């Protein structure tokens, strides 16, 4: 097909030969202008539509592919490259019939909108397959998910071995942050992070949630504890979400729950209307 497109003609399948086992042992490809149209199709008196334009010009360009049993391969044979008609230009070549194909990139772009409408089973399977592959090369990899009433993916939690080591070393202070539905499936993405001895952010785990209710956050925190060998944080910083606060009090009753300074500053800017009071704050 690539050769024909580069030269400027269209290809079609032709004869083939099968062996006693029903396996195709020879196949012929030829120019689309091979042969001649049978005249009887032009002289029909019962024709309703006008006859199609004559495109066959008895072109002899072709090649055979044959099966070699000893090497168990197919090889090209009997190549005839010469045409008896004018070939098309490179600008016209994409319009040949054999080149009327939909590329994977075009198909992906066409399906992109529909894929964003809902969480398709294929996406769920792909995500779980990827996480399963991660677990195959990382014995300490941890992943857990739940399904909703319609048997679709609900919550998804994961962390790797490096995250476990980081949490054991630096997990006294846990930052519980929700990015609030920034993905195409409108699912909250929760990040558990902390700070190491270089004052750099370290990632402890991630989760995609079906909603932001107390029950969901409780499931998430219990799953987090299970994945981290039941090591409890001393202090937890959050944005002050009420359902999140209740879940923390339920799962980590002995931990110090504090609001992140960034959220406190933002709330102050939104609610303190006096400039001098805001500067003093």
C-alpha positions in Angstrom: 0.0 0.0 0.0 2.8 2.4 0.9 4.6 1.6 -2.4 1.5 2.1 -4.5 0.7 5.4 -2.7 4.3 6.6 -3.4 4.2 5.6 -7.1 0.7 6.9 -7.7 -1.8 4.0 -8.3 -4.3 2.0 -6.3 -4.1 -1.6 -5.3 -6.6 -4.4 -5.1 -6.6 -8.0 -4.1 -6.8 -10.6 -6.9 -6.3 -14.3 -7.1 -5.2 -16.6 -4.3 -4.4 -20.3 -4.0 -5.0 -22.6 -1.0 -3.3 -25.8 -0.1 -5.0 -29.0 1.0 -5.1 -27.7 4.6 -7.0 -24.6 3.6 -4.1 -22.3 4.1 -3.5 -19.6 1.6 -0.1 -20.4 0.0 -0.2 -17.9 -2.8 -1.8 -14.5 -3.2 -1.8 -12.0 -6.0 -2.1 -8.2 -5.7 -2.6 -6.1 -8.8 -3.2 -2.6 -10.0 -6.8 -1.5 -9.7 -6.9 -0.9 -13.5 -6.1 -4.6 -14.1 -8.3 -6.4 -16.6 -11.2 -5.0 -18.7 -14.8 -4.5 -17.9 -17.2 -7.0 -19.4 -19.2 -5.5 -22.2 -22.4 -7.3 -21.3 -22.8 -5.0 -18.3 -22.9 -1.9 -20.6 -25.6 -3.3 -22.9 -28.3 -4.3 -20.4 -31.8 -3.1 -21.4 -33.2 -3.3 -17.9 -30.7 -0.9 -16.5 -32.1 1.8 -14.2 -29.0 3.7 -13.4 -26.4 4.8 -15.9 -23.4 2.6 -16.2 -20.4 3.4 -14.1 -17.4 5.0 -15.7 -14.8 2.5 -17.2 -11.8 2.4 -15.0 -10.1 -0.8 -16.1 -7.3 -0.4 -18.7 -5.9 -4.0 -18.8 -2.9 -2.9 -16.7 -0.5 -5.8 -16.1 1.3 -4.4 -13.0 1.1 -7.0 -10.2 3.0 -9.1 -7.8 2.6 -12.5 -6.1 3.3 -13.5 -2.6 4.1 -17.2 -2.0 4.5 -19.3 1.2 7.9 -21.1 1.6 7.2 -24.1 3.9 10.9 -24.8 4.7 11.5 -21.3 6.1 7.9 -20.8 7.2 7.8 -17.3 5.6 5.9 -15.5 2.8 8.1 -14.0 0.1 7.3 -11.7 -2.9 7.6 -13.2 -6.4 6.8 -12.4 -10.0 6.9 -8.6 -9.6 5.7 -6.6 -12.6 6.2 -2.9 -12.0 5.1 -1.4 -15.3 1.8 0.3 -15.9 0.1 1.1 -19.2 -1.7 4.2 -17.9 -0.9 7.6 -16.4 -0.1 7.5 -12.7 -1.5 10.2 -10.3 0.6 12.9 -8.7 1.6 12.9 -5.0 -1.1 15.5 -4.3 -3.8 13.2 -5.8 -2.5 10.0 -4.3 -4.4 10.3 -0.9 -7.7 10.3 -2.9 -7.1 6.8 -4.4 -9.6 4.3 -3.1 -7.0 2.1 -1.4 -5.8 5.1 0.6 -9.3 5.9 2.0 -8.4 4.8 5.6 -9.0 6.3 9.0 -5.8 6.8 11.0 -5.6 5.9 14.6 -4.9 9.5 15.5 -8.0 10.7 13.6 -10.1 8.0 15.3 -8.8 8.9 18.7 -9.6 12.6 18.2 -13.1 11.7 17.0 -13.8 9.6 20.0 -12.3 12.0 22.5 -15.5 13.9 23.2 -17.5 10.8 23.8 -14.8 9.4 26.1 -15.0 12.4 28.3 -18.8 12.0 28.9 -18.4 9.1 31.3 -15.9 6.7 32.8 -15.9 3.9 30.3 -15.2 0.3 31.2 -12.2 0.3 28.9 -10.6 3.2 30.9 -11.2 1.5 34.2 -9.8 -1.8 32.9 -6.7 0.0 31.5 -6.1 1.8 34.8 -6.4 -1.4 36.9 -4.3 -3.3 34.4 -1.6 -0.6 34.7 -1.7 -0.7 38.5 -1.6 -4.5 38.4 1.6 -4.4 36.2 3.1 -2.0 38.8 2.4 -4.5 41.5 4.1 -7.2 39.5 7.5 -5.3 39.6 7.0 -3.8 43.1 6.2 -6.4 45.8 5.3 -3.5 48.3 3.0 -1.8 45.8 -0.5 -1.2 47.3 -3.7 -0.6 45.5 -7.3 -0.8 46.5 -10.6 0.2 44.8 -14.3 0.0 45.4 -17.3 -0.1 43.0 -20.7 1.7 43.1 -24.2 0.4 42.9 -23.9 0.1 39.1 -20.7 -2.0 39.4 -18.6 0.9 38.1 -15.4 2.2 39.5 -16.0 4.2 42.7 -12.8 4.9 44.7 -9.3 4.1 43.7 -6.3 4.3 46.0 -2.6 3.5 45.3 0.9 4.0 46.6 4.3 2.5 45.7 7.2 1.2 47.9 9.1 4.5 47.8 6.1 6.3 49.1 5.9 3.8 52.0 9.5 4.4 52.9 9.0 8.2 52.8 6.0 8.0 55.0 7.8 5.8 57.6 10.6 8.4 57.7 8.6 11.7 57.3 5.0 10.8 58.0 4.7 12.6 61.4 3.0 15.5 59.6 0.4 14.6 56.9 -1.0 17.1 54.4 -4.4 15.9 53.1 -5.1 17.9 49.9 -8.1 17.7 47.5 -7.6 19.0 43.9 -11.3 19.2 43.4 -12.3 17.4 40.2 -9.7 18.7 37.8 -9.9 15.5 35.6 -12.3 14.7 32.7 -14.3 12.2 34.8 -15.2 14.9 37.4 -13.7 12.7 40.3 -11.9 14.4 43.2 -8.2 13.6 43.2 -6.8 13.5 46.8 -3.1 13.7 47.4 -1.4 12.7 50.7 1.9 14.6 50.9 4.5 15.6 53.4 7.9 17.3 53.8 11.3 15.6 54.0 14.5 16.8 55.8 15.4 18.9 52.8 12.1 20.8 53.1 11.0 19.2 49.8 7.5 17.9 49.1 7.2 14.0 49.1 4.2 12.1 47.8 2.8 9.4 50.2 -0.2 8.2 48.1 -3.0 9.2 45.7 -6.7 8.5 45.4 -9.6 9.2 43.0 -12.9 9.4 44.9 -16.5 9.0 43.8 -17.7 11.9 46.0 -16.7 14.0 49.1 -18.9 12.5 51.8 -18.0 11.3 55.3 -18.2 7.7 54.3 -15.9 8.1 51.3 -13.3 10.0 53.3 -13.5 7.4 56.1 -12.9 4.6 53.5 -10.0 6.6 52.2 -8.3 7.2 55.6 -8.7 3.6 56.7 -7.3 2.4 53.4 -4.4 4.8 53.8 -3.7 3.4 57.3 -3.7 -0.2 56.0 -1.3 0.7 53.3 1.1 2.4 55.7 1.4 -0.5 58.2 -1.0 1.3 60.7 1.5 4.2 61.3 -0.6 7.1 62.5 0.4 10.8 61.8 1.0 13.1 64.7 -0.5 16.1 62.9 -2.8 16.5 59.9 -3.2 19.6 57.8 -6.3 20.0 55.6 -8.4 22.7 54.0 -11.2 22.5 56.6 -13.8 20.5 54.7 -16.4 19.4 57.2 -16.8 15.8 56.0 -13.1 15.5 55.9 -12.8 16.8 59.5 -15.3 14.3 60.8 -13.5 11.4 59.0 -10.2 12.5 60.5 -11.7 12.7 64.0 -13.2 9.2 63.6 -10.1 7.5 62.2 -7.3 9.6 63.8 -8.8 10.7 67.1 -5.4 11.3 68.7 -3.9 13.3 65.9 -3.7 17.0 65.8 -5.9 18.4 63.1 -4.9 21.8 61.8 -5.8 24.1 58.9 -3.3 24.7 56.2 -1.8 28.2 56.4 -2.6 28.8 52.7 -6.3 28.3 53.3 -6.3 30.4 56.4 -4.7 33.3 54.5 -7.1 32.9 51.6 -10.1 33.0 54.0 -8.7 36.1 55.7 -8.3 37.9 52.3 -11.9 37.0 51.4 -13.5 37.9 54.7 -11.4 40.7 56.3 -12.5 43.8 54.4 -10.4 46.2 56.5 -7.0 46.6 54.9 -5.2 47.5 58.1 -6.8 44.6 60.0 -5.7 42.3 57.1 -2.1 43.5 57.3 -2.0 43.0 61.0 -3.4 39.5 60.6 
